[in-house]
Amino acid sequence: MSERIRARVLLLIGDEAELTTEHRGAEDPERVPVGRLVAETGIPRARLVGADLVAVIDDAGEVERFERTDGTDGLR
């Protein structure tokens, strides 16, 4: 069973994005390839910084995929 948590894109460094989640704060952000975020969410690179996303976490605690948040995802 997967878990869905909020994620926010803090900044882009080259081809990587730094994200915060409830498990990773700004002092130790998650690093994710920008291309992955663009492909999985459809958000253009130029609009990623500051974007709120949903991270789908698998049973092993790894990010399965990222999704756009649309306000109906049930997350707060």
C-alpha positions as CSV (number, residue, x, y, z in Angstrom):
1,M,0.0,0.0,0.0
2,S,1.5,3.3,-1.0
3,E,1.5,6.6,1.0
4,R,0.8,10.0,-0.5
5,I,2.6,13.0,0.9
6,R,2.9,16.6,-0.1
7,A,6.2,17.8,-1.6
8,R,7.3,21.3,-2.6
9,V,10.0,22.2,-5.1
10,L,12.5,24.6,-3.4
11,L,14.9,25.2,-6.2
12,L,16.6,23.8,-9.2
13,I,20.4,23.2,-9.4
14,G,21.4,22.2,-12.9
15,D,19.5,19.1,-13.8
16,E,18.3,18.4,-10.2
17,A,15.5,19.8,-8.1
18,E,15.5,20.1,-4.3
19,L,12.2,19.2,-2.7
20,T,10.9,19.2,0.9
21,T,8.4,16.8,2.3
22,E,7.1,16.0,5.7
23,H,10.0,13.5,6.0
24,R,12.7,15.8,4.5
25,G,13.1,19.5,5.5
26,A,14.9,22.3,3.8
27,E,18.1,21.5,5.7
28,D,18.2,18.0,4.1
29,P,16.0,18.2,0.9
30,E,15.3,15.3,-1.4
31,R,17.1,15.6,-4.8
32,V,15.2,14.5,-7.9
33,P,16.1,14.8,-11.6
34,V,14.2,17.8,-13.1
35,G,13.4,15.6,-16.2
36,R,11.6,13.1,-14.0
37,L,9.4,15.9,-12.4
38,V,8.6,17.3,-15.8
39,A,7.7,13.9,-17.2
40,E,5.6,12.7,-14.3
41,T,3.8,16.0,-13.5
42,G,3.6,17.8,-16.9
43,I,4.8,21.0,-15.1
44,P,7.3,22.8,-17.3
45,R,10.8,23.4,-15.9
46,A,10.3,27.1,-15.8
47,R,7.3,26.7,-13.4
48,L,8.7,24.0,-11.1
49,V,10.2,26.3,-8.4
50,G,7.6,26.7,-5.7
51,A,5.3,24.0,-7.2
52,D,3.4,21.9,-4.7
53,L,3.3,18.2,-5.7
54,V,2.2,14.9,-4.3
55,A,4.9,12.3,-3.8
56,V,3.6,8.7,-3.9
57,I,5.8,6.6,-1.6
58,D,6.0,2.8,-1.9
59,D,6.1,0.2,0.9
60,A,9.9,0.4,1.0
61,G,9.8,4.1,1.6
62,E,11.0,5.1,-1.9
63,V,9.3,7.7,-4.1
64,E,7.3,5.7,-6.7
65,R,6.2,8.8,-8.6
66,F,5.3,12.5,-8.4
67,E,1.9,13.9,-9.3
68,R,0.4,17.3,-9.6
69,T,-1.7,18.4,-6.7
70,D,-5.1,19.6,-7.8
71,G,-6.7,20.4,-4.4
72,T,-8.8,17.2,-4.5
73,D,-6.0,14.8,-3.4
74,G,-7.2,14.7,0.2
75,L,-3.8,15.9,1.5
76,R,-3.4,18.9,3.9
